[in-house]
């Protein structure tokens, strides 16, 4: 019984270390991408919200999509359960795409 508890404890510590390493890696990756971006998150948000007036940003991320640096936003629209997904070019600030996603239950 004690061995099971000790093993479970080691597994929990190991998983926590892996999770923390992943978070640190993601933060480093995001910092590197932001250093390459010519458009700040605030500027990209303005461009995205101009395409979704009255919307509220639920999620945002800077990503390298097939060699193209993109800010992507998930925007909640008032009176709707749908999410408006907007991609903004992180170099030019131009809106690349606008689409609607139906959230999964």
C-alpha atoms as one frame of an Amber mdcrd trajectory, in Angstrom:
protein
   0.000   0.000   0.000   2.775   2.442   0.938   4.574   1.656  -2.321   1.445
   2.563  -4.307   1.167   5.898  -2.511   4.856   6.668  -3.049   4.645   5.741
  -6.738   1.511   7.864  -7.180   3.318  10.769  -5.517   6.302  10.451  -7.862
   3.978  10.290 -10.869   2.152  13.433  -9.731   5.441  15.324  -9.276   6.674
  14.123 -12.665   3.487  15.203 -14.447   3.634  18.603 -12.730   7.218  19.085
 -13.904   6.256  18.182 -17.472   3.311  20.603 -17.372   5.488  23.427 -16.019
   8.142  22.760 -18.667   5.460  22.898 -21.353   4.173  26.232 -20.010   7.667
  27.699 -19.926   8.319  26.451 -23.446   5.043  27.979 -24.688   5.900  31.327
 -23.050   9.315  31.288 -24.718   7.732  30.407 -28.054   5.186  33.226 -27.704
   7.946  35.704 -26.787   9.942  34.679 -29.864   6.876  35.064 -32.106   6.027
  38.468 -30.607   9.568  39.630 -31.324   8.915  38.853 -35.021   5.470  40.496
 -35.144   5.228  44.018 -36.539   1.654  44.375 -35.255   0.999  44.381 -31.509
  -1.791  42.370 -29.940  -3.677  45.609 -29.208  -3.458  46.690 -32.858  -4.569
  43.245 -34.047  -7.467  43.292 -31.562  -8.650  46.622 -32.990  -8.609  45.182
 -36.512 -10.468  42.042 -35.400 -13.098  43.901 -33.377 -13.731  46.230 -36.336
 -14.963  43.096 -38.165 -17.056  41.974 -35.158 -18.603  45.145 -33.701 -19.882
  44.658 -30.155 -17.927  41.433 -29.775 -15.792  40.428 -26.808 -12.481  38.606
 -27.223 -12.611  35.250 -25.462  -9.279  33.879 -26.634  -6.255  35.124 -28.572
  -2.975  33.670 -29.730  -0.044  34.544 -31.925   0.850  31.606 -34.143   3.111
  30.690 -37.036   0.747  29.131 -39.556   2.685  27.554 -42.422   5.347  30.261
 -42.270   2.878  33.136 -41.875   2.705  34.971 -38.541  -0.931  35.345 -37.498
  -2.865  36.718 -34.556  -6.048  34.676 -34.187  -9.013  35.663 -32.080 -12.134
  33.909 -30.851 -14.807  36.556 -30.342 -18.122  36.097 -28.538 -20.975  38.054
 -30.076 -23.831  39.395 -27.961 -27.048  37.415 -28.311 -25.312  34.455 -29.960
 -23.650  31.264 -28.780 -21.549  31.165 -31.952 -17.913  32.247 -31.921 -16.519
  34.550 -34.590 -12.987  33.487 -35.492 -10.826  36.234 -36.965  -7.235  35.919
 -38.208  -5.072  39.029 -38.485  -1.713  39.153 -40.279   0.876  39.951 -37.581
   3.136  41.688 -40.107   0.699  43.856 -42.085  -2.251  44.121 -39.672  -4.692
  43.099 -42.385  -7.595  40.799 -41.618  -6.974  37.464 -43.327 -10.204  35.651
 -42.562 -13.486  35.881 -40.696 -15.507  32.755 -39.934 -18.170  31.555 -37.541
 -17.796  28.480 -35.387 -20.562  26.777 -33.478 -19.243  25.864 -30.019 -19.343
  22.217 -29.049 -21.785  21.342 -26.251
